[in-house]
Amino acid sequence: MTHLSHRALLALGCCTVAVAGGLALSVGPSAAQSPPPGAAPTPAALGPAPAVALIATTPGADTSRLYMALPGQALSAPVLEFDHLPGGSIRAAVWSHPPVVLATARTTPGRDRSFDGGLYRLDPTTGVKQLCANLTHASRPLVSPTGRVFVTRGTAGPPPANQSTMRIDTLTVDEVDPHSGAITTVHQTTGYLAHLAGWHDGKVLIYRVRPATADIVAVNPDTGKTEIVLASLPPFARDFSIDTVTARLVYRGRHPSDARRWVVEALDLTAGSQTRLYEGVSFSLAPHVWPGGGIAINPRRGGLRLIGSGDPVASPLGPGVDVVRGLSKTERYVAVLHTVQGSLPVPFVIDRTSGATQRLATPTGTRIAIAGFVSSTGGTP
């Protein structure tokens, strides 16, 4: 059995982990995954929605394939495929030159999975290029609005003196040239985890977990200047997203005094103040900023619900956890992964103006990573 270190588990904790297991069944000529048992019926097709870049991986395989999937249409041939080590989780994002996709996958062998990731550029025109290695386990690249690319990487520190403490590593946030793979370190620290929380006002937001403390800082990637945004928070935060209109960082965390309760917080990036948006017993809240000032959450695994939004969207595919993975350029369409215990995640698209949903066709029996919408294919995003 492959060993996952405490650090790799901590890194996984900063991403919503889709429930796994089970087999997907073929439905129709497109060999799409079948909906989970008890799922709500799918409304009519969305019309000219933009294509979504998907990466499909058969569990345990050492090859993944990139597809451009159009809602309501049969699956076309893969755009390209790339090789990596089996195991781990694919994470992906669309670069500012669609349909180029940046993806992370396992590239470094060994029992310690803390920094086993590699970053790939998947370009339908020029092919596949591995840009760098030693990425934090299961981390996702951050792409700024102007196309700058950032990743978290690390180097293992010496073994701890006893098993009751965690190893302290050297952690970096690096800018990667998406053409050459050249690396520029913009921030370095020591501790347990450095996680990319987002981009705001020309700065990279970083969630850092170190001995006896966790904080959120803003780093200017050109000067390296570091500013404290939130000096202290429990070391269980995850699912970060940014409301660029109101300058809020939204995330899920653990209640500061009750370990059985979980909260959704909004951090004002200008004032540094926090607002409690939701509190409950569900671990899998998977909050995400919703266009127009709302927040999408998943209370009690009942499917996606909206706070502070009048959009006609509520539990679109029935019970489960709906993880928002992308917004179209116009913010009309939302790409989502629907996860249910015992089934592989199902990708689908929501038209937030009408509440209509449409599943995306995928290869049978594959785990899907959504990179985002690709405006150069399909309808107007």
Helices and strands as residue ranges (DSSP letters): H 6-13, E 26-27, E 32-33, E 50-57, E 63-69, E 80-83, E 91-94, E 101-106, E 117-123, E 127-135, E 142-143, E 149-155, E 169-176, E 183-191, E 193-200, E 203-210, E 213-219, E 226-230, E 238-243, E 248-254, E 262-268, E 274-280, E 288-290, E 294-297, G 299-301, E 305-307, E 321-327, E 333-339, E 346-351, E 357-359, E 367-378
